[in-house]
Amino acid sequence: MSVTILFTIIILMGCIALLSVRVMLKKDGRFPDMHIGSHAALREKGIHCAKTQDREEAGKKNLFERINLN
């Protein structure tokens, strides 16, 4: 039982070390931003996150369209 826990801890430490190599070795190293709005290719295509797209669509409707949800 203790061998399994020790082995698991060693594997997890190795994984964390491998995932953070770029952050540690680069001068201003940071983890990459995974948000949709931060990708240049998606911005060029006009693709935003779902919340932003909903907010943009809600802003296009006038008051009458918002009241009548038919």
Secondary structure by P-SEA (a helix, b strand, c coil): caaaaaaaaaaaaaaaaaaacccccccccccccccccccaaaaaaccccaaaaaaaaaaaccaaaaaccc
